[in-house]
Each structure stands twice: as C-alpha cells, then as structure tokens.
Amino acid sequence: MKKYSYMYFMWSLVFIVFPLILVLVYSFNSSSGMSLANFSPTFDNFRRVFEPLYIKIFLVSILLAIGSTLLCIVVGYPVAYYISRMSDKWRNSLMLLFVVPMWMNFLLRTYAWLTLLGNNGLINKFLGLFGIAPLNLMYNINAIMLGMVYNFLPFMVLPIYSTLVKMDKSLIEAAKDLGATNAQIFKKVIFPLSLPGVYTGITMVFIPAISTFVIPDLLGGNRFYLIGNLIEKQFTFTGDWAFGSAISIVLILIMFVIMVLQNLFEDNTEEGGIK
C-alpha cells in the first residue's frame, strides 16, 4: 500500500505540482520567451491581464461557460432521470450511447458539426428541399454554445445518473405511503438527494467549458476570442510565454474560487436537509 502511495505522490509531483510551479515562475518573468536564463521578476504580466480588453474576454468566457453549464443541466437532468427509471437492460444500453462518443477524439467530434452546420451542411441541404434558403448556423455564439453542450453533456448526465441509480428507493416508497404525489416526491425527495450529482456535473462541465479553445476556433471561426484561445495563442503564435502563464494562473484562481464557493453551497445544502 505504501508503495502505491509513494508512486502516486511522485506522479503528482512530476506531472501536477512541478508544471504548476513552472507556470507560476514563467508568469513573473519579464522576458516573453521560453527561456528562464535571464529571469527577472515582474508583475507587468498580471497588470496586462486586467486591462479592459482581456477583462472583456474573461467575462465573455465565464458567461458562455455558465450558459453551457445551465443548458447541460436543463437537458441532462431529465435524460439522467428518465434513464435511471428504466430497466437494467435498457438503462445500460442508453448509457452506452452517451459513453461511446467520448471514445472518439474531441477534435473529431467537434469537426463533425462542420458537416452539419455549414452552408452546404446536412441541415441546410435538408432545409433546401423545402425551399428554405441556407441559414447562418456557423461562426456565431450559438454554434459555440451548441458545440460545448454536445461535448460536455455526458459529464453532466453521468454523475446525475449515478446519484439517481444509487438512491435509496425506500425513501420514495415511504413518501408514497404518506400520501405524497409524484410531483411532491420529486421536489421533496428525489431532487434534493440528487444534488451531489448535480454539483459534480456542474464542476465537470464548467471547468472545461471556460478553458476550451478548440470549439471556439472551429465553430466560432476565430471571430470569438475566449480565455482558452488567448492562452493558446500566447504559446503557439506570439511566443509570449510569460503573459500566457499569467493568464493561466488567473484562470486557475477563478476555477479554484468557483469550486470553493460550490463546495460551501453544497455543504450548506446538506446541513439544511430536506425541507
């Protein structure tokens, strides 16, 4: 057991802690390149992050992440609830439909929407059969949101489904015996007990949604610059590693604060109990 604990500690140290420390060091470097030979500490990189242009990018990214997370809840909860109430045979088959697309490369899954939403895509060709002119379905906020919901929806459905399946059915039977209607059972018993799965789903959707850059690049046509795009360009195009690292540190702090607030809200909900 100690051997495996030691291996896990070393793995975390090499692949998690050390890279984070390296990014932190780069964020304070006055030089924009990748070399740390002439390291000189400065706060200029963080001052640039809080310029109005970059603040706007952060706000747009956060709003898009919140919007896609809410849509995933609206779509994912009913799906997870419906599947959890089915027999084991159908339940496993339907959950497999959510898992199988995740085996495909993320980039390929996003590329597939180009063949659907493009001016010559399948959707516009189908509409053309009814004499409807091609719709502008690509390179806008709606396309980016659709791509986020499609790619991250399984991360919302799976934790909610796991919570609903493991729920103690005797609580539902007790509520029925006490004369509760189906709506009251869902409101007073099922939904409160499924909140841990909802909170987990929110975390698993919001974090990749706020940092994604592939979806805005492909479905947004480089017209919409999000945090992930900004960071990616600093390392691959402009070569400003110091500024890219500073943006990454700020993004990590935002994620950390959101996770702390969510945990506090979750703890308060559990302490409040079912009312």
Short mmCIF file of the C-alpha atoms (twelve columns), coordinates in Angstrom:
data_MODEL
# 
_entry.id   MODEL 
# 
loop_
_atom_site.group_PDB 
_atom_site.id 
_atom_site.type_symbol 
_atom_site.label_atom_id 
_atom_site.label_alt_id 
_atom_site.label_comp_id 
_atom_site.label_asym_id 
_atom_site.label_seq_id 
_atom_site.Cartn_x 
_atom_site.Cartn_y 
_atom_site.Cartn_z 
_atom_site.pdbx_PDB_model_num 
ATOM 1   C CA . MET A 1   0.000   0.000  0.000   1 
ATOM 2   C CA . LYS A 2   2.835   2.377  0.891   1 
ATOM 3   C CA . LYS A 3   4.497   1.560  -2.421  1 
ATOM 4   C CA . TYR A 4   1.446   2.676  -4.387  1 
ATOM 5   C CA . SER A 5   1.082   5.789  -2.223  1 
ATOM 6   C CA . TYR A 6   4.700   6.686  -2.948  1 
ATOM 7   C CA . MET A 7   4.184   6.155  -6.700  1 
ATOM 8   C CA . TYR A 8   1.065   8.338  -6.651  1 
ATOM 9   C CA . PHE A 9   2.931   11.036 -4.745  1 
ATOM 10  C CA . MET A 10  5.787   11.018 -7.263  1 
ATOM 11  C CA . TRP A 11  3.365   11.048 -10.201 1 
ATOM 12  C CA . SER A 12  1.521   14.034 -8.720  1 
ATOM 13  C CA . LEU A 13  4.791   15.814 -8.003  1 
ATOM 14  C CA . VAL A 14  6.176   15.381 -11.532 1 
ATOM 15  C CA . PHE A 15  3.027   15.858 -13.610 1 
ATOM 16  C CA . ILE A 16  0.940   18.246 -11.473 1 
ATOM 17  C CA . VAL A 17  2.945   20.188 -8.897  1 
ATOM 18  C CA . PHE A 18  6.105   20.816 -10.930 1 
ATOM 19  C CA . PRO A 19  4.265   22.063 -14.065 1 
ATOM 20  C CA . LEU A 20  2.150   24.408 -11.935 1 
ATOM 21  C CA . ILE A 21  5.267   25.790 -10.256 1 
ATOM 22  C CA . LEU A 22  6.887   26.228 -13.671 1 
ATOM 23  C CA . VAL A 23  3.847   28.134 -14.992 1 
ATOM 24  C CA . LEU A 24  3.887   30.305 -11.859 1 
ATOM 25  C CA . VAL A 25  7.581   31.117 -12.350 1 
ATOM 26  C CA . TYR A 26  7.023   31.976 -16.027 1 
ATOM 27  C CA . SER A 27  4.147   34.303 -15.088 1 
ATOM 28  C CA . PHE A 28  6.569   36.541 -13.156 1 
ATOM 29  C CA . ASN A 29  9.252   36.543 -15.850 1 
ATOM 30  C CA . SER A 30  9.981   39.884 -17.532 1 
ATOM 31  C CA . SER A 31  11.148  38.109 -20.685 1 
ATOM 32  C CA . SER A 32  8.440   36.913 -23.078 1 
ATOM 33  C CA . GLY A 33  10.330  33.892 -24.441 1 
ATOM 34  C CA . MET A 34  10.508  30.351 -23.116 1 
ATOM 35  C CA . SER A 35  13.996  30.741 -21.663 1 
ATOM 36  C CA . LEU A 36  14.427  31.364 -17.946 1 
ATOM 37  C CA . ALA A 37  18.165  32.009 -18.219 1 
ATOM 38  C CA . ASN A 38  17.739  35.749 -17.648 1 
ATOM 39  C CA . PHE A 39  14.831  35.515 -15.228 1 
ATOM 40  C CA . SER A 40  13.804  38.840 -13.776 1 
ATOM 41  C CA . PRO A 41  10.677  39.030 -11.595 1 
ATOM 42  C CA . THR A 42  7.921   41.462 -12.535 1 
ATOM 43  C CA . PHE A 43  4.179   41.988 -12.048 1 
ATOM 44  C CA . ASP A 44  3.679   43.520 -15.504 1 
ATOM 45  C CA . ASN A 45  2.200   40.317 -16.929 1 
ATOM 46  C CA . PHE A 46  -0.563  40.301 -14.324 1 
ATOM 47  C CA . ARG A 47  -1.199  44.018 -14.870 1 
ATOM 48  C CA . ARG A 48  -1.786  43.281 -18.569 1 
ATOM 49  C CA . VAL A 49  -4.307  40.558 -17.678 1 
ATOM 50  C CA . PHE A 50  -6.541  43.160 -16.018 1 
ATOM 51  C CA . GLU A 51  -6.594  45.527 -18.974 1 
ATOM 52  C CA . PRO A 52  -10.146 46.208 -20.299 1 
ATOM 53  C CA . LEU A 53  -9.631  44.109 -23.452 1 
ATOM 54  C CA . TYR A 54  -8.683  40.986 -21.516 1 
ATOM 55  C CA . ILE A 55  -11.285 41.579 -18.805 1 
ATOM 56  C CA . LYS A 56  -13.916 41.503 -21.562 1 
ATOM 57  C CA . ILE A 57  -12.529 38.180 -22.837 1 
ATOM 58  C CA . PHE A 58  -12.722 36.744 -19.317 1 
ATOM 59  C CA . LEU A 59  -16.309 37.928 -18.862 1 
ATOM 60  C CA . VAL A 60  -17.450 36.511 -22.216 1 
ATOM 61  C CA . SER A 61  -15.754 33.179 -21.442 1 
ATOM 62  C CA . ILE A 62  -17.357 32.958 -17.997 1 
ATOM 63  C CA . LEU A 63  -20.812 33.824 -19.344 1 
ATOM 64  C CA . LEU A 64  -20.516 31.231 -22.122 1 
ATOM 65  C CA . ALA A 65  -19.339 28.617 -19.606 1 
ATOM 66  C CA . ILE A 66  -22.249 29.430 -17.287 1 
ATOM 67  C CA . GLY A 67  -24.711 29.310 -20.177 1 
ATOM 68  C CA . SER A 68  -23.462 25.960 -21.457 1 
ATOM 69  C CA . THR A 69  -23.484 24.555 -17.911 1 
ATOM 70  C CA . LEU A 70  -27.099 25.635 -17.370 1 
ATOM 71  C CA . LEU A 71  -28.130 24.135 -20.713 1 
ATOM 72  C CA . CYS A 72  -26.397 20.882 -19.786 1 
ATOM 73  C CA . ILE A 73  -28.391 20.806 -16.535 1 
ATOM 74  C CA . VAL A 74  -31.688 21.548 -18.313 1 
ATOM 75  C CA . VAL A 75  -31.054 18.828 -20.903 1 
ATOM 76  C CA . GLY A 76  -29.010 16.387 -18.834 1 
ATOM 77  C CA . TYR A 77  -31.124 16.087 -15.688 1 
ATOM 78  C CA . PRO A 78  -34.333 14.889 -17.411 1 
ATOM 79  C CA . VAL A 79  -32.283 12.472 -19.526 1 
ATOM 80  C CA . ALA A 80  -30.470 11.059 -16.494 1 
ATOM 81  C CA . TYR A 81  -33.732 10.834 -14.535 1 
ATOM 82  C CA . TYR A 82  -35.562 9.065  -17.363 1 
ATOM 83  C CA . ILE A 83  -32.754 6.543  -17.900 1 
ATOM 84  C CA . SER A 84  -32.428 5.824  -14.163 1 
ATOM 85  C CA . ARG A 85  -36.079 4.760  -14.014 1 
ATOM 86  C CA . MET A 86  -35.756 2.216  -16.822 1 
ATOM 87  C CA . SER A 87  -34.973 -1.493 -16.526 1 
ATOM 88  C CA . ASP A 88  -31.341 -2.587 -16.293 1 
ATOM 89  C CA . LYS A 89  -31.295 -3.814 -19.890 1 
ATOM 90  C CA . TRP A 90  -32.396 -0.535 -21.448 1 
ATOM 91  C CA . ARG A 91  -30.609 1.549  -18.853 1 
ATOM 92  C CA . ASN A 92  -27.174 0.128  -19.692 1 
ATOM 93  C CA . SER A 93  -27.788 0.362  -23.438 1 
ATOM 94  C CA . LEU A 94  -28.823 4.027  -23.281 1 
ATOM 95  C CA . MET A 95  -25.910 4.990  -21.043 1 
ATOM 96  C CA . LEU A 96  -23.612 3.305  -23.533 1 
ATOM 97  C CA . LEU A 97  -24.879 5.743  -26.160 1 
ATOM 98  C CA . PHE A 98  -23.530 8.581  -24.016 1 
ATOM 99  C CA . VAL A 99  -20.212 6.891  -23.350 1 
ATOM 100 C CA . VAL A 100 -19.376 5.726  -26.894 1 
ATOM 101 C CA . PRO A 101 -18.962 9.248  -28.388 1 
ATOM 102 C CA . MET A 102 -16.462 10.012 -25.612 1 
ATOM 103 C CA . TRP A 103 -14.208 7.287  -27.024 1 
ATOM 104 C CA . MET A 104 -13.805 9.412  -30.158 1 
ATOM 105 C CA . ASN A 105 -11.227 12.172 -30.301 1 
ATOM 106 C CA . PHE A 106 -12.552 15.520 -29.014 1 
ATOM 107 C CA . LEU A 107 -11.331 17.318 -32.135 1 
ATOM 108 C CA . LEU A 108 -13.105 14.868 -34.457 1 
ATOM 109 C CA . ARG A 109 -16.359 15.211 -32.529 1 
ATOM 110 C CA . THR A 110 -16.208 18.967 -32.955 1 
ATOM 111 C CA . TYR A 111 -15.264 18.707 -36.632 1 
ATOM 112 C CA . ALA A 112 -18.394 16.637 -37.219 1 
ATOM 113 C CA . TRP A 113 -20.530 19.711 -36.534 1 
ATOM 114 C CA . LEU A 114 -18.928 21.475 -39.502 1 
ATOM 115 C CA . THR A 115 -20.592 18.972 -41.817 1 
ATOM 116 C CA . LEU A 116 -23.921 19.581 -40.096 1 
ATOM 117 C CA . LEU A 117 -23.976 23.352 -39.591 1 
ATOM 118 C CA . GLY A 118 -22.100 24.609 -42.658 1 
ATOM 119 C CA . ASN A 119 -23.810 26.438 -45.537 1 
ATOM 120 C CA . ASN A 120 -23.527 23.217 -47.543 1 
ATOM 121 C CA . GLY A 121 -24.039 21.041 -44.461 1 
ATOM 122 C CA . LEU A 122 -26.650 18.372 -43.958 1 
ATOM 123 C CA . ILE A 123 -29.058 20.650 -42.071 1 
ATOM 124 C CA . ASN A 124 -29.087 23.358 -44.750 1 
ATOM 125 C CA . LYS A 125 -29.354 20.751 -47.517 1 
ATOM 126 C CA . PHE A 126 -32.384 19.286 -45.773 1 
ATOM 127 C CA . LEU A 127 -33.966 22.732 -45.418 1 
ATOM 128 C CA . GLY A 128 -33.216 23.368 -49.080 1 
ATOM 129 C CA . LEU A 129 -35.548 20.541 -50.016 1 
ATOM 130 C CA . PHE A 130 -38.394 22.719 -48.702 1 
ATOM 131 C CA . GLY A 131 -37.178 25.848 -50.476 1 
ATOM 132 C CA . ILE A 132 -35.661 27.413 -47.360 1 
ATOM 133 C CA . ALA A 133 -32.544 29.478 -48.026 1 
ATOM 134 C CA . PRO A 134 -29.319 28.395 -46.244 1 
ATOM 135 C CA . LEU A 135 -29.273 29.566 -42.649 1 
ATOM 136 C CA . ASN A 136 -26.233 31.090 -40.999 1 
ATOM 137 C CA . LEU A 137 -25.639 28.349 -38.436 1 
ATOM 138 C CA . MET A 138 -21.852 28.596 -38.213 1 
ATOM 139 C CA . TYR A 139 -19.345 31.058 -36.765 1 
ATOM 140 C CA . ASN A 140 -21.537 32.567 -34.068 1 
ATOM 141 C CA . ILE A 141 -22.168 32.304 -30.337 1 
ATOM 142 C CA . ASN A 142 -24.980 29.785 -30.843 1 
ATOM 143 C CA . ALA A 143 -22.669 27.390 -32.707 1 
ATOM 144 C CA . ILE A 144 -20.066 27.633 -29.937 1 
ATOM 145 C CA . MET A 145 -22.712 27.011 -27.272 1 
ATOM 146 C CA . LEU A 146 -24.048 24.033 -29.215 1 
ATOM 147 C CA . GLY A 147 -20.564 22.571 -29.505 1 
ATOM 148 C CA . MET A 148 -19.969 22.987 -25.765 1 
ATOM 149 C CA . VAL A 149 -23.275 21.373 -24.797 1 
ATOM 150 C CA . TYR A 150 -22.712 18.460 -27.178 1 
ATOM 151 C CA . ASN A 151 -19.172 17.750 -25.978 1 
ATOM 152 C CA . PHE A 152 -19.750 18.278 -22.256 1 
ATOM 153 C CA . LEU A 153 -23.290 16.925 -21.813 1 
ATOM 154 C CA . PRO A 154 -22.096 13.400 -20.867 1 
ATOM 155 C CA . PHE A 155 -20.127 14.933 -17.981 1 
ATOM 156 C CA . MET A 156 -23.432 16.232 -16.606 1 
ATOM 157 C CA . VAL A 157 -25.548 13.147 -17.294 1 
ATOM 158 C CA . LEU A 158 -23.176 10.544 -15.832 1 
ATOM 159 C CA . PRO A 159 -22.801 11.922 -12.262 1 
ATOM 160 C CA . ILE A 160 -26.531 12.743 -12.001 1 
ATOM 161 C CA . TYR A 161 -27.423 9.287  -13.291 1 
ATOM 162 C CA . SER A 162 -25.043 7.623  -10.805 1 
ATOM 163 C CA . THR A 163 -26.636 9.529  -7.917  1 
ATOM 164 C CA . LEU A 164 -30.194 8.686  -9.003  1 
ATOM 165 C CA . VAL A 165 -29.440 4.983  -9.506  1 
ATOM 166 C CA . LYS A 166 -27.850 4.654  -6.052  1 
ATOM 167 C CA . MET A 167 -30.713 6.474  -4.337  1 
ATOM 168 C CA . ASP A 168 -32.465 4.552  -1.559  1 
ATOM 169 C CA . LYS A 169 -35.792 3.532  -3.091  1 
ATOM 170 C CA . SER A 170 -37.321 3.002  0.351   1 
ATOM 171 C CA . LEU A 171 -37.439 6.786  0.817   1 
ATOM 172 C CA . ILE A 172 -39.624 7.101  -2.274  1 
ATOM 173 C CA . GLU A 173 -41.872 4.268  -1.079  1 
ATOM 174 C CA . ALA A 174 -42.180 5.924  2.335   1 
ATOM 175 C CA . ALA A 175 -43.186 9.208  0.704   1 
ATOM 176 C CA . LYS A 176 -45.863 7.391  -1.326  1 
ATOM 177 C CA . ASP A 177 -47.172 5.710  1.814   1 
ATOM 178 C CA . LEU A 178 -47.514 9.134  3.414   1 
ATOM 179 C CA . GLY A 179 -49.699 10.268 0.520   1 
ATOM 180 C CA . ALA A 180 -47.202 12.383 -1.421  1 
ATOM 181 C CA . THR A 181 -47.895 12.944 -5.104  1 
ATOM 182 C CA . ASN A 182 -45.275 12.235 -7.783  1 
ATOM 183 C CA . ALA A 183 -44.521 15.945 -8.056  1 
ATOM 184 C CA . GLN A 184 -44.068 16.237 -4.281  1 
ATOM 185 C CA . ILE A 185 -41.850 13.146 -4.209  1 
ATOM 186 C CA . PHE A 186 -39.606 14.608 -6.891  1 
ATOM 187 C CA . LYS A 187 -39.468 18.037 -5.234  1 
ATOM 188 C CA . LYS A 188 -39.015 16.884 -1.632  1 
ATOM 189 C CA . VAL A 189 -37.090 13.613 -2.012  1 
ATOM 190 C CA . ILE A 190 -35.573 12.841 -5.411  1 
ATOM 191 C CA . PHE A 191 -34.224 16.251 -6.424  1 
ATOM 192 C CA . PRO A 192 -32.620 17.148 -3.047  1 
ATOM 193 C CA . LEU A 193 -30.932 13.741 -2.854  1 
ATOM 194 C CA . SER A 194 -29.627 14.083 -6.413  1 
ATOM 195 C CA . LEU A 195 -27.982 17.466 -5.783  1 
ATOM 196 C CA . PRO A 196 -24.495 15.956 -5.142  1 
ATOM 197 C CA . GLY A 197 -24.580 14.577 -8.681  1 
ATOM 198 C CA . VAL A 198 -25.710 17.969 -9.998  1 
ATOM 199 C CA . TYR A 199 -22.858 19.729 -8.187  1 
ATOM 200 C CA . THR A 200 -20.334 17.253 -9.573  1 
ATOM 201 C CA . GLY A 201 -21.756 17.713 -13.061 1 
ATOM 202 C CA . ILE A 202 -21.513 21.499 -12.766 1 
ATOM 203 C CA . THR A 203 -17.821 21.234 -11.915 1 
ATOM 204 C CA . MET A 204 -17.104 18.736 -14.682 1 
ATOM 205 C CA . VAL A 205 -18.843 20.901 -17.302 1 
ATOM 206 C CA . PHE A 206 -17.921 24.408 -16.211 1 
ATOM 207 C CA . ILE A 207 -14.155 23.888 -15.910 1 
ATOM 208 C CA . PRO A 208 -13.547 22.522 -19.441 1 
ATOM 209 C CA . ALA A 209 -16.122 24.961 -20.874 1 
ATOM 210 C CA . ILE A 210 -14.339 28.028 -19.525 1 
ATOM 211 C CA . SER A 211 -10.927 26.868 -20.775 1 
ATOM 212 C CA . THR A 212 -11.778 25.324 -24.151 1 
ATOM 213 C CA . PHE A 213 -10.179 26.711 -27.318 1 
ATOM 214 C CA . VAL A 214 -10.900 24.050 -29.957 1 
ATOM 215 C CA . ILE A 215 -14.664 24.688 -30.056 1 
ATOM 216 C CA . PRO A 216 -14.399 28.499 -30.496 1 
ATOM 217 C CA . ASP A 217 -11.690 28.015 -33.138 1 
ATOM 218 C CA . LEU A 218 -13.716 25.597 -35.262 1 
ATOM 219 C CA . LEU A 219 -17.328 26.642 -34.675 1 
ATOM 220 C CA . GLY A 220 -16.643 30.303 -33.965 1 
ATOM 221 C CA . GLY A 221 -14.361 30.808 -36.959 1 
ATOM 222 C CA . ASN A 222 -11.833 32.817 -34.872 1 
ATOM 223 C CA . ARG A 223 -14.462 35.553 -34.523 1 
ATOM 224 C CA . PHE A 224 -14.816 34.947 -30.786 1 
ATOM 225 C CA . TYR A 225 -11.765 35.050 -28.546 1 
ATOM 226 C CA . LEU A 226 -12.153 33.150 -25.286 1 
ATOM 227 C CA . ILE A 227 -9.688  32.589 -22.461 1 
ATOM 228 C CA . GLY A 228 -8.534  29.264 -23.886 1 
ATOM 229 C CA . ASN A 229 -7.860  30.850 -27.286 1 
ATOM 230 C CA . LEU A 230 -5.952  33.708 -25.669 1 
ATOM 231 C CA . ILE A 231 -3.697  31.347 -23.712 1 
ATOM 232 C CA . GLU A 232 -3.171  29.037 -26.681 1 
ATOM 233 C CA . LYS A 233 -2.111  31.921 -28.959 1 
ATOM 234 C CA . GLN A 234 0.451   33.166 -26.436 1 
ATOM 235 C CA . PHE A 235 2.277   29.832 -26.512 1 
ATOM 236 C CA . THR A 236 1.859   28.856 -30.176 1 
ATOM 237 C CA . PHE A 237 1.694   32.138 -32.111 1 
ATOM 238 C CA . THR A 238 3.028   35.193 -30.290 1 
ATOM 239 C CA . GLY A 239 5.570   33.271 -28.200 1 
ATOM 240 C CA . ASP A 240 4.794   35.316 -25.094 1 
ATOM 241 C CA . TRP A 241 5.081   32.523 -22.552 1 
ATOM 242 C CA . ALA A 242 5.186   34.892 -19.589 1 
ATOM 243 C CA . PHE A 243 1.872   36.551 -20.429 1 
ATOM 244 C CA . GLY A 244 0.282   33.203 -21.318 1 
ATOM 245 C CA . SER A 245 1.382   31.816 -17.950 1 
ATOM 246 C CA . ALA A 246 -0.045  34.851 -16.124 1 
ATOM 247 C CA . ILE A 247 -3.420  34.343 -17.828 1 
ATOM 248 C CA . SER A 248 -3.289  30.643 -16.908 1 
ATOM 249 C CA . ILE A 249 -2.634  31.446 -13.248 1 
ATOM 250 C CA . VAL A 250 -5.580  33.868 -13.143 1 
ATOM 251 C CA . LEU A 251 -7.787  31.242 -14.806 1 
ATOM 252 C CA . ILE A 252 -6.697  28.613 -12.259 1 
ATOM 253 C CA . LEU A 253 -7.552  31.020 -9.431  1 
ATOM 254 C CA . ILE A 254 -11.002 31.675 -10.928 1 
ATOM 255 C CA . MET A 255 -11.640 27.926 -11.151 1 
ATOM 256 C CA . PHE A 256 -10.414 27.453 -7.576  1 
ATOM 257 C CA . VAL A 257 -12.697 30.194 -6.228  1 
ATOM 258 C CA . ILE A 258 -15.694 28.774 -8.087  1 
ATOM 259 C CA . MET A 259 -15.015 25.279 -6.739  1 
ATOM 260 C CA . VAL A 260 -14.677 26.618 -3.177  1 
ATOM 261 C CA . LEU A 261 -17.955 28.538 -3.473  1 
ATOM 262 C CA . GLN A 262 -19.661 25.459 -4.886  1 
ATOM 263 C CA . ASN A 263 -18.385 23.281 -2.020  1 
ATOM 264 C CA . LEU A 264 -19.617 25.836 0.515   1 
ATOM 265 C CA . PHE A 265 -23.021 25.924 -1.159  1 
ATOM 266 C CA . GLU A 266 -23.117 22.121 -1.242  1 
ATOM 267 C CA . ASP A 267 -22.233 21.892 2.466   1 
ATOM 268 C CA . ASN A 268 -24.946 24.425 3.359   1 
ATOM 269 C CA . THR A 269 -27.484 22.427 1.333   1 
ATOM 270 C CA . GLU A 270 -26.578 19.190 3.097   1 
ATOM 271 C CA . GLU A 271 -26.762 20.856 6.517   1 
ATOM 272 C CA . GLY A 272 -30.172 22.277 5.653   1 
ATOM 273 C CA . GLY A 273 -31.529 18.828 4.893   1 
ATOM 274 C CA . ILE A 274 -34.794 18.119 3.068   1 
ATOM 275 C CA . LYS A 275 -37.495 20.626 3.959   1 
# 
